[in-house]
Amino acid sequence: KFFNCNSRTQPTRGRATVTHAVIVIFLEFFAWGLLTTPMLTVLHETFQQHEFLMNGLIQGVKGFLSFLSAPLIGALSDVWGRKSFLLMTVFFTCAPIPFMRLSPWWYFALISVSGAFSVTFSVIFAYVADITEEHERSTAYGLVSATFAASLVTSPAIGAFLSHRFGDSLVVLVATVIAVLDIAFVFFLVPESLPDKIRASGFSWQQADPFHSLRRVGQNPTVLLISVTVFLSYLPEAGQYSSFFLYLKQVIHFTPASIAAFIAMVGILSIIAQTVLLSVLMRSIGNKKTVLLGLCFQIVQLTWYGVGSQHWMVWAAGTIVALSSITFPAVSALVSYCASADQQGVVQGMITGIRGLCNGLGPALYGFIFFLFDVEETIEVKLGEMSKNNRDNGGTPLVPGPPFLIGACLVLVAIFVAIFIPENHKLSDDRSPKSTTVATTLAPPPVTRRTSSPSSRTQSCDPTSCC
């Protein structure tokens, strides 16, 4: 077996593999992908007015609860292991699915409160960190993120076809069955990834406080820069993800089949970007430049969505979306590099908590901007006619997607912040008094040589270099 700075060997990993994490993510989001068309129908039937605003509020509450719970679940998984919390997050994330047809109001209520447990990615990234070498981790994270895209390649199209032929009830039933299979897979087949000997020695409520986590972020310059970059880049992404399918249907007038085909195209390109392209970029230009490149792609696609009113423009912008999907796997790999083995859950929970805060603010921000610009009041009129009327009246041409343009401005600020992130940096390298707390908490423990067991996890080496 090979050794690197962490010296993680196969016997310690047991039967846990990245494949387990990939299957869990695929089944969960495949089930939700099936519901793309029925969910738009239920949203329109339940909230005939202010669809964008209500959708933003519902997703916002879910995201804010995710922000509150992510550090707690991450810290507890460092102590008690990943499997039990993976089972809990998958169960509660999928719990609202059968209520879509039973009671739409209960469905939207459960979606909102399920955010307290909808942090599957946080546990999955910690799971992957347990079973991979440091130099393998960025590729593994890219594979997990690509699996998310892969789950959406065919599921919306399948859901749209079943909905058209057999009705929404069958689609909800199929999605419920897949969700149950995912829960059963975690319970029966997913092994524990965190050995007892490297689990955190204790649990502190301070670790589980999301606001304490944010305060701790501010105590370290490197973590602060990474966190601000994540916040500014993921805030518009969260808003876009929550409202984009509704935007395609109501504003751009995509049919359900067109929406499904668009999702499939973006999904296929995202898989390629997050596996092949990400690996090539990480090896050739490094982690930081990969993040910057992904942010540049994000600015292009947001601007294109903001001003594009024709179908071909939206399709063209979709190709850029796939290229921008490399950002978060690269950021996750950078953060994982900074943390020790028994703190992966805390660190990933911290970043996922920031994303959870964005999942609360982003949808609400987009919904409010759509409402503020009266997009919903004009969705029954063709965009070309509206632009012509505005020009005839001496007004400015209609901008169909104002939230996307505002999001592009936020990402531009994120690029300026990310430029100052140091490369090849360990948190333990910070020596300033201001950063002592975070460096002490997140830095790897002193490494010692263990030669008595082939499954030892550490070997004498410089923790800032690669042996």
C-alpha positions in Angstrom: 0.0 0.0 0.0 1.1 3.5 -0.7 1.7 6.2 1.9 1.4 10.0 1.7 1.3 12.6 4.4 -1.8 11.1 5.9 -0.7 7.5 5.3 -4.2 6.2 5.0 -4.1 2.6 4.0 -6.7 0.3 2.6 -7.1 -1.9 5.7 -8.3 1.1 7.7 -10.9 2.0 5.1 -12.5 -1.4 5.3 -15.3 -2.0 2.9 -16.3 1.7 2.5 -15.7 3.1 -0.9 -16.6 6.2 -2.9 -19.0 4.1 -4.8 -21.3 3.9 -1.8 -21.4 7.7 -1.6 -22.0 8.0 -5.3 -25.0 5.6 -5.2 -26.6 7.4 -2.2 -26.3 10.8 -3.9 -27.6 9.4 -7.3 -30.7 7.8 -5.9 -31.7 10.8 -3.7 -31.5 13.4 -6.5 -32.8 11.0 -9.1 -36.0 10.7 -7.1 -36.3 14.5 -6.9 -35.4 14.9 -10.6 -38.4 12.8 -11.5 -40.6 15.4 -9.8 -39.4 18.4 -11.8 -42.6 18.7 -14.0 -45.1 17.7 -11.3 -43.5 20.1 -8.8 -44.0 23.1 -11.2 -47.6 22.0 -11.7 -48.3 21.8 -8.0 -46.6 25.1 -7.4 -48.8 26.8 -10.0 -52.0 25.2 -8.7 -51.2 26.0 -5.0 -49.9 29.6 -5.5 -51.6 30.9 -8.6 -50.2 34.4 -7.9 -46.7 35.2 -6.8 -45.3 31.8 -7.7 -41.7 33.2 -7.7 -42.1 34.9 -4.4 -43.6 31.9 -2.6 -41.2 29.5 -4.2 -38.3 31.7 -2.9 -39.7 31.8 0.6 -40.3 28.1 0.8 -36.8 27.2 -0.4 -35.4 30.0 1.7 -36.8 28.6 5.0 -35.4 25.2 4.0 -32.0 26.6 3.3 -31.8 28.6 6.5 -32.7 25.5 8.6 -30.0 23.7 6.7 -27.5 26.4 7.7 -28.5 26.0 11.4 -28.2 22.2 11.4 -25.2 21.5 9.2 -22.4 22.2 11.8 -24.3 20.2 14.4 -24.7 17.1 12.2 -21.1 17.4 10.9 -19.7 17.6 14.4 -21.8 14.7 15.7 -20.8 12.6 12.7 -17.1 13.1 13.7 -17.9 11.5 17.1 -20.5 8.9 16.3 -19.7 8.0 12.7 -21.2 8.9 9.3 -23.6 6.1 8.6 -26.3 6.9 11.1 -26.4 10.6 10.1 -26.3 9.7 6.5 -29.4 7.6 7.0 -31.1 10.4 8.9 -30.4 13.1 6.3 -31.5 10.9 3.4 -34.7 9.9 5.2 -35.8 13.4 6.1 -34.8 14.9 2.8 -37.0 12.4 0.9 -39.9 12.5 3.5 -41.9 15.2 1.7 -42.1 13.3 -1.7 -45.3 11.3 -1.1 -47.1 14.3 0.2 -47.0 16.0 -3.2 -50.2 14.3 -4.2 -51.6 13.6 -0.7 -51.7 17.3 0.4 -49.8 20.1 -1.4 -49.9 22.3 1.6 -48.3 19.6 3.8 -45.8 19.0 1.0 -44.6 22.5 0.9 -44.6 22.7 4.7 -42.5 19.5 5.0 -40.1 20.8 2.3 -39.5 23.8 4.5 -38.9 22.0 7.7 -36.9 19.2 6.1 -34.1 21.7 5.7 -33.0 20.9 9.2 -31.8 17.5 8.0 -31.1 18.3 4.3 -27.4 18.2 4.6 -26.6 15.0 2.8 -23.7 16.5 0.9 -22.0 17.6 4.1 -22.0 14.0 5.5 -21.1 12.6 2.0 -18.1 14.8 1.7 -16.9 13.9 5.1 -17.5 10.2 4.2 -15.4 10.6 1.1 -12.6 12.3 3.1 -12.5 9.3 5.5 -11.7 6.9 2.7 -9.5 8.8 0.3 -5.9 9.9 0.2 -5.4 13.7 0.3 -4.2 13.8 -3.4 -7.2 11.7 -4.4 -9.8 13.9 -2.7 -10.4 16.5 -5.4 -11.1 13.8 -7.9 -13.5 12.0 -5.5 -15.3 15.3 -4.8 -15.7 15.9 -8.5 -17.1 12.4 -9.0 -19.7 13.0 -6.2 -20.7 16.4 -7.7 -20.8 14.9 -11.2 -23.1 12.2 -9.8 -25.5 14.9 -8.8 -25.5 16.1 -12.4 -25.8 12.6 -13.7 -28.9 12.0 -11.6 -30.6 14.9 -13.4 -29.6 13.7 -16.9 -32.6 11.4 -17.5 -34.8 11.8 -14.4 -36.6 15.0 -15.4 -37.2 13.6 -18.9 -38.5 10.3 -17.5 -40.7 12.3 -15.0 -42.1 14.5 -17.8 -42.9 11.4 -20.0 -44.6 9.5 -17.2 -46.5 12.6 -16.2 -47.8 13.2 -19.7 -48.8 9.5 -20.3 -50.0 8.4 -16.9 -50.4 11.5 -14.7 -48.5 13.0 -11.8 -49.6 10.5 -9.3 -47.5 7.7 -10.9 -44.5 9.9 -11.0 -44.8 10.6 -7.3 -45.2 6.9 -6.6 -42.0 6.0 -8.6 -40.1 8.8 -6.8 -41.2 7.5 -3.5 -40.1 4.0 -4.3 -36.7 5.2 -5.3 -36.4 7.2 -2.1 -37.3 4.1 -0.1 -34.6 2.1 -2.0 -32.0 4.8 -1.2 -32.9 4.6 2.5 -32.7 0.8 2.5 -29.4 1.0 0.7 -27.9 3.2 3.4 -29.3 1.0 6.2 -28.3 -2.4 4.8 -25.3 -1.9 2.5 -23.4 1.3 3.3 -20.6 0.6 5.7 -19.2 2.9 8.3 -16.3 5.0 7.0 -14.9 6.4 10.2 -12.9 4.0 12.3 -13.3 4.3 16.1 -9.6 5.1 16.6 -9.7 8.4 14.7 -13.1 9.6 15.8 -13.2 12.9 17.7 -12.7 12.4 21.4 -15.7 14.5 22.4 -18.5 16.8 21.3 -18.8 20.5 22.0 -21.9 22.6 21.6 -19.6 25.3 20.5 -18.7 23.3 17.4 -22.5 22.9 16.6 -23.3 26.6 16.9 -23.5 27.8 13.3 -22.9 31.4 14.3 -19.9 30.4 16.3 -18.7 28.6 13.2 -19.0 31.8 11.3 -17.2 33.8 14.0 -14.5 31.2 13.9 -14.2 31.6 10.2 -13.4 35.2 10.7 -10.5 34.5 13.0 -8.4 33.0 10.2 -7.5 34.9 7.1 -7.4 31.9 4.8 -10.7 30.4 6.0 -12.3 33.8 5.8 -11.3 34.3 2.2 -12.5 30.9 1.2 -15.8 31.3 3.1 -16.5 34.7 1.6 -15.8 33.3 -1.9 -18.2 30.4 -1.2 -20.9 32.8 0.1 -20.7 35.3 -2.8 -20.5 32.6 -5.5 -23.1 30.3 -4.1 -25.7 32.9 -3.1 -26.7 33.5 -6.8 -26.3 29.8 -7.6 -28.7 28.9 -4.8 -31.2 31.5 -6.1 -30.8 30.3 -9.6 -31.2 26.7 -8.7 -34.4 27.3 -6.8 -36.2 29.3 -9.4 -34.7 28.5 -12.8 -37.1 25.7 -13.9 -40.0 28.0 -13.0 -38.3 30.8 -14.9 -37.9 28.6 -18.0 -41.5 27.6 -18.0 -43.2 30.9 -17.0 -40.9 33.5 -18.6 -39.0 31.8 -21.5 -42.0 29.6 -22.2 -40.2 26.3 -22.3 -42.3 23.2 -22.6 -41.9 20.4 -20.0 -40.1 18.3 -22.7 -37.7 21.3 -23.4 -37.0 21.7 -19.7 -36.2 18.0 -19.4 -33.9 18.1 -22.4 -32.2 21.3 -21.1 -31.5 19.6 -17.8 -30.1 16.5 -19.5 -27.8 18.6 -21.7 -26.4 20.5 -18.7 -26.1 17.4 -16.7 -24.1 15.5 -19.3 -21.8 18.5 -19.8 -21.4 18.9 -16.0 -20.4 15.3 -15.6 -17.6 15.8 -18.1 -16.6 19.0 -16.5 -16.5 17.7 -13.0 -14.6 14.5 -13.8 -12.3 14.9 -16.8 -12.0 18.7 -17.0 -11.7 19.2 -13.2 -8.9 16.6 -12.9 -7.0 18.1 -15.8 -7.3 21.6 -14.4 -6.3 20.6 -10.9 -3.1 18.9 -12.1 -2.2 21.6 -14.7 -3.1 25.0 -13.1 -3.7 24.1 -9.4 -6.6 24.4 -7.0 -6.8 28.2 -6.7 -6.8 28.9 -10.5 -9.4 26.2 -11.0 -11.7 28.0 -8.6 -11.1 31.4 -10.3 -11.8 29.8 -13.7 -15.0 28.4 -12.5 -16.1 31.7 -11.1 -15.4 33.4 -14.5 -17.6 30.9 -16.2 -20.3 31.6 -13.6 -20.3 35.3 -14.4 -20.7 34.6 -18.1 -23.6 32.3 -17.7 -25.4 34.5 -15.2 -25.0 37.6 -17.4 -26.2 35.5 -20.4 -29.3 34.3 -18.5 -30.0 37.9 -17.4 -30.2 39.4 -20.9 -31.2 36.4 -23.0 -34.8 36.1 -24.0 -34.6 33.7 -26.9 -34.5 29.9 -26.6 -31.2 29.5 -28.4 -29.6 32.0 -26.0 -30.7 30.0 -23.0 -29.4 26.8 -24.5 -26.1 28.4 -25.3 -25.8 29.7 -21.7 -26.5 26.2 -20.4 -23.1 25.0 -21.8 -21.4 27.6 -19.6 -23.3 26.4 -16.6 -21.6 23.0 -16.8 -18.2 24.6 -17.0 -18.9 26.7 -13.9 -19.8 23.6 -11.9 -16.1 22.9 -11.2 -15.9 25.6 -8.6 -17.4 23.9 -5.5 -15.5 20.6 -5.9 -12.2 22.6 -6.1 -13.2 24.6 -3.1 -14.1 21.5 -1.1 -10.7 19.9 -1.9 -9.0 23.0 -0.8 -10.8 23.1 2.5 -10.3 19.4 3.1 -6.6 19.8 2.6 -6.6 22.3 5.5 -8.2 19.9 8.0 -7.1 16.9 9.9 -8.8 13.4 9.6 -10.9 13.8 12.7 -12.1 17.3 11.8 -13.4 16.6 8.3 -17.0 16.6 9.4 -16.6 19.9 11.2 -14.9 21.6 8.3 -17.2 20.3 5.6 -20.1 21.2 7.9 -18.8 24.7 8.2 -18.7 25.2 4.4 -22.0 23.4 3.9 -23.4 25.7 6.6 -22.4 28.7 4.6 -24.0 27.1 1.5 -27.0 26.5 3.7 -27.2 30.1 4.6 -27.0 30.9 0.9 -29.8 28.3 0.3 -31.9 30.4 2.7 -31.0 33.9 1.4 -30.5 33.1 -2.3 -34.0 31.8 -3.1 -35.7 34.5 -1.1 -33.5 37.2 -2.8 -34.3 35.9 -6.3 -38.0 35.6 -5.4 -38.1 39.2 -4.1 -36.2 40.6 -7.1 -38.6 38.8 -9.5 -41.5 40.3 -7.5 -39.9 43.8 -7.3 -39.4 43.9 -11.0 -43.0 42.7 -11.6 -41.8 39.7 -13.7 -44.9 37.7 -12.6 -47.2 40.4 -13.8 -46.0 40.2 -17.3 -45.3 36.5 -17.9 -48.4 36.1 -20.0 -47.0 38.5 -22.6 -44.3 37.5 -25.0 -40.9 38.9 -24.2 -40.4 40.3 -27.7 -43.7 42.2 -27.6 -42.8 43.6 -24.1 -39.4 44.8 -25.3 -41.0 46.4 -28.4 -43.6 48.2 -26.2 -41.0 49.5 -23.9 -39.0 50.9 -26.8 -42.0 52.5 -28.3 -42.9 54.1 -25.0 -39.4 55.5 -24.7 -38.4 53.1 -21.9 -35.5 50.8 -21.6 -35.6 47.3 -23.2 -36.9 44.6 -20.9 -34.4 42.6 -19.0 -36.0 39.2 -18.6 -33.8 38.0 -15.7 -32.8 40.9 -13.4 -31.8 38.5 -10.5 -29.2 36.8 -12.7 -27.5 40.2 -13.5 -27.3 41.0 -9.8 -25.9 37.5 -9.2 -23.2 38.2 -11.8 -22.1 41.3 -9.8 -21.8 39.2 -6.6 -19.7 36.6 -8.4 -17.4 39.4 -9.7 -16.8 40.4 -6.1 -16.1 36.8 -5.3 -13.3 36.7 -7.9 -11.6 39.7 -6.3 -11.8 38.0 -2.9 -10.5 34.6 -4.3 -7.5 36.2 -5.8 -6.1 36.7 -2.3 -6.5 33.1 -1.2 -2.9 31.7 -0.7 -1.9 28.6 -2.6 -0.5 25.4 -1.0 -1.5 26.7 2.4 -2.1 24.8 5.6 -4.2 26.3 8.4 -1.4 25.3 10.8 0.9 27.7 9.0 -0.9 30.7 10.4 1.0 32.0 13.3 -0.7 35.3 14.0 -2.5 35.7 17.4 -5.8 36.3 15.5 -5.7 33.0 13.8 -4.5 30.9 16.8 -8.0 29.5 17.6 -8.8 28.2 14.2 -5.3 26.9 13.6 -5.4 25.0 16.8 -8.9 23.6 16.1 -8.4 22.6 12.5 -4.7 21.9 12.1 -3.6 18.2 11.8 -2.4 16.7 15.1 1.3 16.0 15.5 2.2 13.1 13.3 4.2 10.1 14.7 5.6 7.0 13.1 3.6 3.8 13.7 5.2 0.7 12.4 3.5 -2.0 14.4 0.4 -2.1 12.3 -0.1 -2.1 8.6 -3.3 -0.1 9.1 -1.6 2.8 10.8 -2.9 6.2 9.5 0.2 8.3 10.1 3.8 8.3 9.2 6.6 10.7 10.0 6.7 13.4 7.4 6.3 17.1 7.0 2.5 17.7 7.0 2.8 20.6 4.6 4.6 18.6 1.9 3.8 15.5 -0.1 6.0 12.5 0.6 
